[in-house]
Amino acid sequence: MFGRTKKKDNPAAPVASAPRTVTLIGKPGCHLCDDARAVIEAVCAETGARWEEKDITQDEELHQEYWEQIPVVLVDGEQHTFWRVDPARLRRELGG
């Protein structure tokens, strides 16, 4: 009516995405893993990202792939870093 049209869905418009997932791959008794966990917990709390932890001693595939790099941090399944976690860099990666 009066030259107005309904809004059409814009395929180029940004789509709300699911929360990002950070995965910490480490092992019990690893002080670098403890440090990484603290950084990940804090950054995920700030950005709303989810996080999980996997024990390299319980998964042969992870052990083979990452043994010499732990702790390893993945973001949405892709390796982000290893050994030390830079909170500012992780925050940027998560869009926070």
Secondary structure, DSSP 4 states (H G I P E B T S, - for coil): -TT--PPPP-TTSPPPPPPPEEEEEE-TT-HHHHHHHHHHHHHHHHHT-EEEEEEGGG-HHHHHHHGGG-SEEEETTEEEEESS--HHHHHHHTT-
